[in-house]
Amino acid sequence: MHYLITGPSRLEGRFRPSGNKNGALPILAGCLLADGPVTLENVPEIRDVLTMMELMRMLGAEVDRIAPGSFRIDASGLDSGSVDPELSRRIRASILLAGPLLARRGEVVLPPPGGDVIGRRRLDTHFLALGMLGAEVEAGDSYELRAKELRGADIFLDEPSVTGTENAVLAAVLAEGTTIVRNAASEPHVQDLCGFLVSIGAHIEGIGTQVLRIEGVSGLSGGSWRIGTDHIEVGSMIGLAAITESELTIEGVEAEHFDPLRVGFEKLGVRGRLREGELHLSADQELEIQPDLGDQIPTLGDGPWPAFPADLISIALVVATRCRGTILIHEKMFESRMYFADKVISMGARIVLCDPHRAVVVGPSHLRGSVVESPDIRAGMALLIAALAAHGESSIHNIGQIERGYERIDERLRALGAQIERVEPPC
């Protein structure tokens, strides 16, 4: 199947982002630690999340949909520590089952996880942290982890890995004694996981900082939690509004997570007005690259939170193609993410791919419709945004990648006036 898009489109209206995909996945894994049922709200019903739920069912947890975006999880009957290989290969987040299963069952056999092909995505940080908590790790065709007991430890992560931090926290909340995680990731979804665990009985201090202190407890209760807004979807819609000269209001924006997005997009001349959780984006954006002092070419780069998120670099690159001026886009974290630039070049953009991590964008370019394929979630969304701004018809294939991260995005964009059709393959 593919998206058929006719541009350029000007959108108008109100948009409410989904729950954070990268928050939902570790929180679902955290439900395996609870002794009683957990109710989760604002769960994005996307492929990655549904795959994680199926993995949990195969481990013996009960996962029931009680309303749109609401699920009840009961892991009291957890009966397995072996993760299904086929499902594991579909998502990166399957690695997050390691910590909870070690804490609950003392062992886990974990096939290599899947996910986006955006460069090497090492797992060393996970196993370093779990090893310091007392796990023995054997790496072969699968990863076998065992621990007679988990004990608190002072852990310095070799990189501020988001999922590595999450796995350490998930294991440490039931470990005996005190765990300190230094050089921890502090992204909004890490904060959301920690908040959820505290709500069901965990003791965690330093949430939102690079040092987490965890006092192990003997058990966690059931409860309820509402998953936070997806700040990456907020950023995606900021980029969409800017490049299509659309008048949009984004609802449910969490002010404490907005500044890193604001600073990055302001380099592209994109500004919005945030009041009481609503971000208003006007149709008459300046769209002019803001030079550094001395009229020097600026750089927009990503980094660990609170830097500009890596997941928005693809979006920023596409927006830059429609801005007056020159900017260097620097993707520091993944060595294959920038390769989608050739697809944007085929649409008329003026981009020089300097190396796997850096691209120079000269704008504004007159984008035209094209036939492209989505290589990963974020690049796919960036191509969709480019197609909505381009003149003519575009076809975006491999849309399953986009739909792993964005819930019913075609329906929600049509409601704002986008000319986008989801075309099913012939029978």
Secondary structure, 3 states (H helix, E strand, C coil): CEEEEEECCCCEEEECCCECHHHHHHHHHHHCCECCCEEEECCCCCHHHHHHHHHHHHCCCEEEEEECCEEEEECCCCCCCECCHHHHCCCHHHHHHHHHHHHHHCEEEECCCCCCCCCCCCCHHHHHHHHHCCCEEEECCCEEEECCCCECCEEECCCCCHHHHHHHHHHHCCCECEEEEECCCCCHHHHHHHHHHHHCCCEEECCCCCEEEEECCCCECCEEEECCECHHHHHHHHHHHHHCCCEEEECCCCHHHCHHHHHHHHCCCCCCEEECCEEEECCCCCCECCCECCCECCEEECCCCCCCCHHHHHHHHHHHCCCEEEEEEECCCCCCHHHHHHHHHCCCCEEEEEECCEEEEEECCCCECCEEECCCHHHHHHHHHHHHHCEEEEEEECCHHHHCCCCCHHHHHHCCCCCEEEECCCC
